Amino acid sequence: MDHDFSIFRRLTDFGAWLLRRGLPFIFRPSDPMSDLTEAIHKAYNYRGDVTVTLKDGVEIVGFLFNQEPRATSRCPEAFVEMLIAGSDEKKLIPVSKIARIELTGEDSAAGKSWEEWIVKQEAKKKAPENPKPV
């Protein structure tokens, strides 16, 4: 089955655009499995913190760094893993416990591109070096 992941990039960029304007990008599933799978892909491709709200109301904020669509030796069902914001703690969250996902943190790479990086590097090369005082 072929997937067109360009839609995920466009939605992630749209989420970053909303966040830059102070508006939240919130996913609330209507068709739980297909919408949740799509939201997990968006959150995984997002380069900022996300807020995962569990079905029991607990909110977990952090960076979603792994998604596993099937059971493994680590978890008997599909899961995601997050680095919890403000700590080094990693948390494994079964997908069946997720109620919603919000892209809440700033996308650290939003608006940044290879072309902008090249321009900055060229400017650094052209700028006179100021020696540090001894």
C-alpha positions in Angstrom: 0.0 0.0 0.0 1.5 3.4 -1.0 1.1 6.3 1.3 1.3 10.0 0.4 3.1 11.5 3.4 3.2 14.9 1.8 -0.2 15.6 3.4 1.3 15.0 6.8 4.1 17.6 6.1 1.5 20.1 4.9 -0.6 19.6 8.0 2.5 19.8 10.2 3.4 23.1 8.5 -0.1 24.3 9.0 0.0 23.4 12.7 3.3 25.3 13.1 1.7 28.3 11.3 -1.2 28.2 13.8 1.1 27.9 16.8 3.2 30.9 15.6 0.0 32.9 15.8 -0.8 31.7 19.3 -3.6 29.3 18.1 -3.6 25.7 19.1 -3.6 22.8 16.6 -5.8 20.2 18.2 -6.6 16.7 17.0 -9.9 15.2 18.3 -10.7 11.9 16.8 -14.1 11.3 15.2 -13.1 7.9 13.6 -10.9 6.7 16.5 -8.5 4.4 14.7 -7.9 6.0 11.3 -7.9 9.6 12.8 -5.7 8.6 15.7 -3.2 6.9 13.4 -3.0 10.0 11.3 -2.6 12.2 14.4 0.3 10.0 15.6 2.0 10.4 12.2 1.6 14.2 12.4 2.9 14.3 16.0 5.8 12.0 15.1 6.8 14.3 12.2 6.4 17.4 14.2 9.6 18.9 15.5 8.3 20.4 18.7 6.5 19.3 21.9 3.1 17.7 21.8 0.4 17.2 24.4 -1.1 13.8 24.6 -4.4 13.6 26.5 -5.2 10.1 27.8 -8.7 8.8 28.0 -8.5 9.2 31.8 -7.9 12.9 31.4 -4.1 12.9 32.2 -2.1 15.2 29.9 1.5 14.3 29.0 3.7 17.0 27.4 6.9 16.2 25.6 8.5 15.2 22.3 7.0 12.2 20.6 10.1 10.4 19.3 8.9 6.9 18.4 5.8 5.2 17.1 5.2 1.4 16.9 2.1 0.4 15.0 2.1 -3.2 16.4 2.7 -5.2 19.5 6.3 -5.8 20.4 8.2 -7.5 23.3 8.0 -4.1 25.0 4.3 -3.6 24.8 1.5 -6.0 23.8 -0.2 -3.4 21.6 0.6 -0.4 19.4 2.3 2.4 21.3 4.2 5.8 21.1 7.1 6.9 23.1 7.8 10.4 24.4 10.6 12.3 26.1 8.8 14.2 28.8 9.3 18.0 28.7 11.7 19.3 31.3 13.2 15.9 32.1 15.1 13.0 30.7 12.2 10.6 31.4 10.9 8.5 28.6 7.3 7.3 28.6 5.7 4.5 26.6 2.0 5.1 25.9 -0.3 2.5 24.5 -2.3 4.0 21.6 -5.5 2.5 23.0 -5.2 5.0 26.0 -4.8 8.1 23.8 -7.9 10.4 23.6 -6.4 13.3 21.7 -3.1 14.8 20.5 -2.2 18.5 20.3 0.8 20.0 18.7 1.5 22.5 21.5 5.2 23.4 21.4 6.9 25.5 18.9 8.2 23.6 15.9 12.0 24.1 16.3 12.6 23.9 12.5 9.6 26.0 11.4 10.6 28.5 8.7 14.1 27.2 8.5 15.4 25.9 5.3 18.5 24.8 3.6 18.6 28.0 1.6 18.5 30.2 4.8 21.3 28.2 6.3 23.5 28.7 3.2 22.9 32.5 3.3 23.8 32.6 7.0 27.0 30.6 6.4 28.0 32.8 3.5 27.4 35.9 5.7 29.6 34.4 8.4 32.4 33.9 5.9 32.2 37.5 4.6 32.0 39.1 8.1 35.3 40.3 9.5 36.5 38.3 12.4 36.8 40.2 15.6 39.7 38.8 17.7 38.9 38.1 21.3 40.7 40.3 23.8 43.4 38.5 25.8 
